[in-house]
Amino acid sequence: MKFFALFIYRPVATILISLAITLCGILGFRLLPVAPLPQVDFPVIMISASLPGASPETMASSVATPLERSLGRIAGSMR
């Protein structure tokens, strides 16, 4: 009970302590590092497929299309 009596009987000290805490909070908030456009690294998978001696049409029909179909089934992936 004596602890609270200190604040009741000394209103000026209570106000000064409250102001000091408020000013420290405002100063701390202003000093927080905030980036307008933070750097975000998105996960990326790069796939390379080759078939030596194949024509572009053969690559498209035999390699690229089946590969795209199988990779398109992965949940959460985007093209």
HELIX and SHEET records of a PDB file:
HELIX    1   1 LYS A    2  TYR A    9  1                                   8    
HELIX    2   2 PRO A   11  ARG A   30  1                                  20    
HELIX    3   3 PRO A   56  THR A   58  1                                   3    
HELIX    4   4 MET A   59  ALA A   64  3                                   6    
HELIX    5   5 THR A   65  GLY A   72  1                                   8    
END                                                                             
